[in-house]
Amino acid sequence: MPKSKVRKKTSYTPSPAAMSGSAAAARMAKPSPRWFPVVMAALLVIGLAWIVVYYMAGESVPLISSLGNWNFAVGFGFLVVGLGMAVRWR
């Protein structure tokens, strides 16, 4: 059977005017500053450490014992902010 003719396809790159607003912003986004991943990692570690300390030594630490079950909100708050930063990291 004869081989078909191979055609070269040109790659399509839309003009910036043709792209939608969010797609244009996503392509034009600048990389995150150097401090961004450091703060993100610090927030994740602080949130995890807060919950672990609450479980391990919650009664002996004055601030943690006064918060009671609100320690979960504090720990998960740090974790949620860190994960939110991780989503936006470029």
MARVONU-687884 format. One line per field, with one value per residue: x, y, z of N, C-alpha, C in turn. Coordinates in Angstrom, 2 decimals. Layout:
N
n_east = (X,...)
n_north = (Y,...)
n_up = (Z,...)
ca_east = (X,...)
ca_north = (Y,...)
ca_up = (Z,...)
c_east = (X,...)
c_north = (Y,...)
c_up = (Z,...)
END
This chain:
90
n_east = (0.85,0.61,2.42,1.04,1.09,3.07,2.16,3.16,2.24,1.39,2.15,-0.32,-0.67,-2.43,-3.30,-2.60,-4.85,-6.94,-7.16,-8.92,-9.70,-8.87,-7.27,-5.28,-4.15,-3.15,-1.15,0.55,1.48,3.81,6.72,6.71,7.92,11.13,10.83,8.37,7.95,9.29,7.86,5.44,6.13,6.88,4.44,2.96,4.46,4.30,1.53,1.17,2.90,1.64,-0.75,0.29,1.72,-0.43,-1.75,0.25,1.35,-0.67,-1.88,0.16,1.19,0.64,-0.81,-1.89,-3.46,-5.42,-6.90,-8.27,-10.38,-10.22,-7.72,-7.51,-8.70,-6.87,-4.49,-5.33,-6.01,-3.51,-2.52,-4.36,-3.94,-1.27,-1.57,-3.19,-1.36,0.40,-1.04,-1.04,1.61,4.21)
n_north = (-1.16,2.23,4.93,7.67,11.19,13.31,16.03,19.22,20.81,24.03,25.61,26.80,29.92,32.02,35.50,38.10,39.76,38.13,36.27,35.31,37.24,36.01,33.91,35.31,36.67,34.54,33.56,35.72,36.03,36.79,35.24,34.06,35.97,35.51,35.12,34.01,31.06,30.39,31.60,30.29,27.57,27.87,28.61,26.26,24.42,25.61,25.44,22.64,22.00,23.36,21.93,19.41,19.99,20.74,18.30,16.75,18.19,19.82,20.58,21.62,23.94,27.34,29.22,27.57,25.80,27.52,28.12,25.83,23.78,25.46,25.46,23.73,25.22,27.32,25.96,24.64,26.92,28.16,26.12,26.20,28.76,28.45,26.41,27.78,29.66,27.92,27.11,29.39,29.76,30.35)
n_up = (0.00,-0.81,0.72,2.49,1.81,3.82,5.73,6.82,9.74,10.79,13.83,15.98,17.34,19.21,18.89,21.31,21.57,20.84,22.84,25.84,28.83,31.35,30.43,29.12,31.23,32.69,31.05,30.92,33.47,36.00,37.47,40.89,43.74,45.42,48.16,48.47,48.28,50.63,52.72,52.29,52.82,55.48,56.71,56.30,57.83,60.38,60.87,60.92,63.04,65.14,65.50,66.17,68.54,70.13,70.41,71.67,73.93,75.02,77.48,79.03,77.89,78.19,76.44,74.47,75.99,76.93,74.66,73.93,72.01,69.86,68.89,66.76,64.72,64.53,63.78,61.38,59.99,59.48,57.81,55.65,54.59,53.81,51.87,50.07,49.19,47.95,45.73,44.18,43.56,41.31)
ca_east = (0.00,1.46,2.44,0.40,1.96,3.14,1.99,3.63,1.22,1.93,1.64,-1.26,-0.48,-3.41,-2.82,-3.05,-6.18,-7.93,-7.29,-9.83,-9.02,-8.20,-6.21,-4.18,-3.50,-2.41,0.06,1.41,1.80,5.23,7.03,6.59,9.18,11.93,10.37,7.05,7.96,9.78,6.71,4.48,6.60,6.85,3.06,2.57,5.14,3.74,0.21,1.35,3.51,0.63,-1.66,1.06,1.98,-1.70,-2.00,1.29,1.57,-1.67,-2.20,1.29,1.50,-0.44,-1.63,-2.62,-4.48,-6.52,-7.71,-9.10,-10.55,-9.93,-6.38,-7.69,-8.95,-5.61,-3.59,-5.84,-5.93,-2.16,-2.41,-5.16,-3.23,-0.10,-2.02,-3.61,-0.15,0.98,-1.79,-0.67,3.07,4.65)
ca_north = (0.00,3.43,5.79,8.97,12.35,13.92,17.48,19.95,21.70,25.19,25.69,27.91,30.78,33.11,36.83,38.51,40.36,37.07,35.47,35.86,37.98,35.15,33.15,36.23,36.94,33.34,33.46,36.86,36.11,36.77,34.26,34.53,36.44,34.47,34.90,33.38,29.66,30.31,31.91,29.21,26.40,28.21,28.53,24.85,23.79,26.17,24.84,21.25,21.99,23.82,20.81,18.35,20.44,20.68,16.90,16.18,18.91,20.88,21.04,22.26,25.22,28.22,29.79,26.49,25.25,28.47,28.13,24.63,23.19,26.45,25.18,23.13,26.31,28.05,25.10,24.48,28.23,28.26,25.17,26.65,29.89,27.89,25.72,28.82,30.22,26.89,27.10,30.58,29.82,30.14)
ca_up = (0.00,-0.87,1.91,2.25,1.85,5.14,5.67,8.00,10.31,11.48,15.20,16.16,18.51,19.10,19.22,22.66,21.51,20.67,24.06,26.84,29.90,32.32,29.75,28.86,32.51,33.09,30.23,31.16,34.89,36.32,38.52,42.27,44.32,46.07,49.52,48.44,48.72,52.01,53.59,52.11,53.57,56.91,57.16,56.35,58.97,61.61,61.06,61.34,64.38,66.11,65.79,66.85,69.91,70.85,70.76,72.53,75.19,75.07,78.83,79.69,77.24,78.64,75.37,73.80,76.88,77.06,73.44,73.87,70.68,68.82,68.36,65.43,63.78,64.33,63.01,60.02,59.35,58.92,56.71,54.51,53.98,53.12,50.66,49.14,48.57,47.07,44.48,43.40,43.36,39.92)
c_east = (0.90,1.32,1.83,1.41,1.90,3.06,2.50,2.53,1.92,1.34,0.80,-0.94,-1.43,-2.79,-3.31,-4.45,-7.26,-8.13,-8.26,-9.03,-8.26,-7.08,-5.02,-3.42,-2.67,-1.12,1.04,1.87,3.31,5.50,6.95,7.95,9.88,11.46,9.08,7.08,8.45,8.64,5.67,4.87,6.55,5.42,2.58,3.19,4.57,2.36,0.30,1.91,2.51,-0.29,-0.94,1.34,0.69,-2.00,-1.02,1.37,0.58,-1.94,-1.06,1.68,0.35,-1.36,-2.48,-3.72,-5.67,-7.43,-8.62,-9.16,-10.35,-8.53,-6.47,-7.91,-7.68,-4.66,-4.04,-5.88,-4.56,-2.01,-3.17,-4.48,-2.00,-0.49,-2.54,-2.43,0.47,0.26,-1.37,0.82,3.40,6.14)
c_north = (1.24,4.28,7.15,10.10,13.00,15.44,18.11,20.89,22.86,25.24,26.95,28.65,31.96,34.45,37.21,39.12,39.29,36.25,36.13,36.50,37.09,34.35,34.06,36.53,35.75,33.20,34.58,36.97,35.99,35.71,34.90,35.04,35.32,34.17,34.10,31.91,29.48,30.56,30.80,27.98,26.66,28.11,27.08,24.14,24.31,25.57,23.40,21.16,22.40,22.67,19.70,18.75,20.40,19.25,16.39,16.86,20.04,21.42,21.84,23.61,26.19,28.74,28.70,25.93,26.21,28.50,26.92,24.05,24.19,26.29,24.51,24.22,27.09,27.23,24.93,25.81,28.47,27.34,25.64,27.84,29.40,27.17,26.72,29.48,29.21,26.84,28.26,30.70,29.52,29.96)
c_up = (0.00,0.39,1.57,2.40,3.23,4.98,6.95,8.45,11.00,12.88,15.34,17.43,18.37,19.48,20.61,22.66,21.42,21.93,25.03,27.96,30.86,31.66,29.46,30.14,32.96,32.30,30.51,32.61,35.11,37.39,39.90,42.77,45.10,47.48,49.57,48.86,50.15,52.98,53.50,52.92,55.07,57.45,57.26,57.56,60.29,61.89,61.53,62.74,65.44,66.50,66.54,68.29,70.73,71.28,71.81,73.90,75.36,76.45,79.47,79.07,77.54,77.52,74.71,74.70,77.03,75.82,73.32,72.46,69.54,68.26,66.99,64.38,63.49,63.45,61.57,59.27,58.73,57.71,55.47,53.83,53.23,51.85,49.61,48.44,47.61,45.73,43.59,43.10,41.91,39.89)
END
